[in-house]
Amino acid sequence: MPAGGHTTVIQRVLERRAEKPPTGEEGTTATVAVMVRVLPPPKALLVFSDSVLRQLMERRITSDVLDFESIADEHEALRRFGVEFRPVVLTDSQELIRKLRARPPGARAPFVLYVAELDDPIEREAGLIAGADECIGRRVTDRELDARISAARRIAELESVLRITMAENRKLSATDELTRLASRRFFGKQFPREVERAARYGRALSLILCDIDYFKKINETVGHPGGDEILRQFGVRLQHLLRRGVDWVARIGGEEFAIVLPETTYEPALEVARKLRRAVSQTAFKAGSQNIRVTASFGLCGLDRVAAGERRLAERMLKLADAALYRSKHAGRNRVTATTVPNARSADPTDHSASDPQDGAVLP
């Protein structure tokens, strides 16, 4: 494979990800989108022997575009790279690029952006031959520089997701086979990462748990194949009202589902839960030739801001949402009960509850 060619497949995958996926692939696409979002920002290494160029790049690359460490000495850069892998490297040194590409087979390879002294075909060709994935001139505009770095970051993030997926493939089933939603195992791994991400940036996060009412009776009425069809339709209805590529749904039990709403505060999350309840109850489900009226109960735990340092917050949110769901069931089903984390630095210390009145028929 030519130098730098290892990213070609990843680039193609990234380009395809930007296209509208086929209907059957939406579950997988949503799963990948979640994993990309919850990963920590990729760390970069800036290695420039030219001090003027190094200072220029340090000024031009902002922290929101790339999290980087700047080093002047190539030997020190290689040493640090060996201690901690950096998925993105910016450099003006073709020799450093060659050394990075000469690492043992199987070693992780970074995305290398070569900054050429002269922006001409000969300089770009030399950088690519050395093993760079992309080349730019030192007088590149700020907009182009940001765009090139953002592309490198996206490719690095996707490579990390692919690597994690392959490494955990034997022990982690990311997709529920019946509904094609995220699985319980996926939820168990990714929801704590959503909490960590929200804490890292001080953002909102809400979790909704829902459970189909009287599902055992539904199975007795339409049979297990009919019940399976209702479960599949139920997942589709939930997803229809959510933001594609941001919100996500997991099947965490037989007829129990979790809906994760990143960057969504308590009040908007409560409105989402109410819309979901109405979407389930107002239109009958199909089970073979039968029309079945189905309702569901919802429990919400919403935080307007997740602060860093909250211990076991993912577990607490899950327990609170589950308790709210239990209250909905106990109060008569087909309703929404909402709360937040009491006595947490990350939220209003007062519990909030909201009960949505019934307006859907429960299967007799």
N, C-alpha and C positions, 0 to 999 in steps of 0.2 A: 504494500500500500504506500503511495507517495506520502512524503512528509506533510503533516497537517491534514491528511485525508481522513483521519479517524473521526473527524467531526462531520463529515459529509452526510452520513446517515442521520445523525442527530439533527442537522440543519433541515434535512428533508422532513423528518418527523415534526420538527417545530413549525415548518411551513404548512404541513398538513393540519396541524393542530389549530392554525389560524383560520382554516376553512370551516365551513359549516359541516359538522360531522353527520354521517348517516344516522337515521333514527336509532338503529340497533346499537350504535356505538356511544350513545349519549351518556350512558352510565359510566363507561370506562373513561370518557373524556372528563366528566365531572370529577371522578376519583383522582385523575392526574392533576386537575386544576387545584383540588384541595391540597394535595401533597406539595405542589409547587409553592402554594401560598404560605403554608405553615413552616416550610424550611427556614432556618436562619439565613440572613443575607449572606451570599457567598463572599469570602474574603479574597482580596486581590493583593498582588505584589507589584509595586512600581519599582523598576530597576533601571536607573538612568545614570550613566557615567558622565554625561554632559550636565553639569550643575545648573546651567541656565535653563535647559530643557526640563530638568527635574523640577525646578521651582515653578516653572510655567505650568507643568502638568498638575502639580500639587494645588495650585491656585484654581485651575480650570475645572478639575474634577471635584464635584461637591459630594458630601457624604450621602445625600439622598440618591445619588446616581450610583455610587460605588463605595464600599467600605474597604479602604486600602491602607497598606503600610508601605512607606517609601524608603528605599535603600540605595546607596550609591555603589557599594562594593559588590561585585558579582560573586565572589567566593562566599561572602556572608549571606548573600541572597540564596545561593544554592544550599548552604547549611540550614538556613531557616526553612527553606522549602522542604528539605528532607525531614525536619522535625515536625512541621505542620503543613499539610498539603494546601495549596492555594489554587482554586479552580480557574482564576483569571490572572494573567501576567501581562503587564505592559512594559516594554523595554525598547531601548535603542541599540541593543547589542545582539548582533547576529550570532556571536560566539555563545552567548548565554542560551539562545534559542536552540542551538545545536546540542548543547550539553543537556538541556531539558529533554530534548527528543532522544538522546542517547541513553536515557535511563533504562533499567532492565525491562524486558518484555513483561507485560502484565501490570506494570506500575501505572497508576493513574496519571493521565496526561492533562495538563491545563489548557485552557483556551488562551493562545498567545496572540497579542495585538502588538505588531511591530510598528514603531514610530520612526519613520525614515527621515534622514536629514533633508533629502530632496524628494519632492513628490513627483517622481517621474517613473516611467515603465521599468527602467533598469534597476532602480532602487527597490521598487515593489517586487520585481522578479527575484532579486537577491534575497529579500526577506522571506518570500514564500519558499524558495529553494532551501533556505536554512531551516524551515519547519514552521513558520508563522501561519496562523489561521487567517489573519487579516492584517492588512497594511494600510497605514495612513501617513500623510506628510505632517511635519511638525507645525505647519501653518494651517492646518485644518480648522474649519470654522467650529465655533462652540456647538452649534446645532448638530453638525455631522459627528463631532466627537462624542456628544451625548448619545446620539443614535447608535454609533458603533459600539460604545461601551454597554448600552442597554441590550443590544443584540448579544454581545458576549455574555452578559449576565444571564439572559434568558436561556441561552444554550447551556451554560454551566448549571443552572437550576434544573433543567430538564435532564441533563446527564446524571445529576445527583438522584433525581427521582427514579430514573431507569436503574441505576446501580442499587438503590435501596429496594426497589421492587424485585430485582433478580435475587438479591441476597436473602430476602425474606419470603421468596416465593413458596418455599416448601412448608413454612410454618404459618404463613398469613394468607388467608383467603380474603381478598379485598372486596369481593362482590357477592351479595346474596344470590344464590342460584335461582330462586323462584322469582323474586321481584326485580332483579338486576339493580337493586339499590346497593349502597354500601353495606357491608356485613357488620355483625356485632364486633368481630375482632378488629375490623378497620376502625370502627367507632372508638373502641377501647384504646387504640394507639393514637388516632388522629385528634380526638377531642381534647385530650390534655395538651397537645401541641397547639391547638387553636387557642386555648387558655394562655399558654406561654406567649404566643404571638401577640394576643391582645394586651397582656401585661407588658411586653417589651415596648409596645408603642403607646400604651395608655389609652386603649380604645375600648369600645363597647363590645359586649358579647351576650347573646341570649341563646337559651336552650329550651326547646319544647319537646315534651314527651307526649305521645298520644297512644291510645289503645282502642281498638274497635270494640264497641259495646256488644255484649251477648254473642260473641263470635262462636262459642260452642253450639249455641242454638242455630246459628246460621249454617254451620257444618251439618247439623242434624237435619236441617231443612233441605239443603241443596246438595249435600254430600261433600266429601273432601275435595274432589276435583272442582266443584263449584266454589268452594271456599278458597281454593288456591287462585281461581280466576278473580275473585273479589279482592284478594290480597294484592294481586298484580295491578288491578285497576285502582286500588286505593293508593299504591305508591305513585302511580301516574298522576292522580289528582293532587297529591301533595306537591309533587315536583312542578306541576303546571303553574302554581301560584308563587313559586320561589324564583329568586334571581339566579339565572343560569351561570355556572362557573364561580359562584360566590357562596350561596346557601347550599346546604346539602342534607340528604336524608339517609338514615341507616335503619335497617330492620334489626332490632335488638332482641326480639323475642318472637313467639309465634304470631301474635297479632299486635305487637307493640313496636312503635317506631320512634326514632329520635330525629328531630329537625334542628340543625345547627345554623344559627343566623349570625355570622361574623359582622362586626361593626354595626350592630343593630341595638338600639337602646330599648329600655323597658316598654315604653308606650307604643312605639311602632311594632315591636315584637308581639305585644298583646293584640294589636290590630291584625297582624298576620295570623295569629292563632285563631282569632274569631273568623277570619275569612276562610281558613282551612276547615274549621268546624262546619261552616255553612256550605262549603263546596262538597263536603262529604254527605251532609244530611239532605240537601235540597234536591238532588237528582238521584234517581234509583240506579243501582248497579245491575249489570247483566250477569246472570249465571245460567248459561245454556239458554233455554227459552224463557226463563223466568226473570222478572224484574224484582229486585230485592231492595227494600229501603234499609239503609245502613246508617248508623250514627257512630260517633267516636267521642271520647272524652280526652281533654287536653290539660296538661300541667306545664306551666311556664316558669322558668327562673331567668330573669333578665338583669343585666348589670349595665349601667350607663357608662361606667369606666372601670376597667380592670387595672388595679395598681400592682406594681411589682412587689414580691415578697409575701403574697398570700399563700400560705401552705395548704396543700391538698385542696386547692380551690375547685379543680375539675370534679373531684369526688363530692365536694359539698354542693356544687351546683346540680349534679346529678341527683343527689339525695333530696334536695329541695324541690326540684322539678318532679321527682317521683312522688313526693308527699303531696304536692299540688294536684297531681294526677289522681292520687288516691282520694283527695277531697272532692274532686269532680265526680268520681265514681260514687262516693258515699252520698253526695248531695242529689243524686238522681240520674247521673250520666248525661251525655250529649251537652256538655258545657265546658267552659274554660275557667280554670283557676290559675292565678298568677301570683308570683312572689319574687323577692329579691334576696340577696344574702344579708342576713341581719348582722349588725355589729362588725361589718367589714370596712376597711379603709377604702375599698374600691367602689362602694355603693352607698346609697341612702340607707342609714341604719334601720329604718322603719320597714317592716314587712308590708307589702301591698297585696291585696287580694281582689280579684275581679271575677264575677261569675256571669257567664253568658246564658241567658234564658233559653230553654229548649224551644226549638221550632221544627224539629225533624221527627219523623216517626221511627220508633224503635220496633224492630221485628218482633211481633207478638209470639 
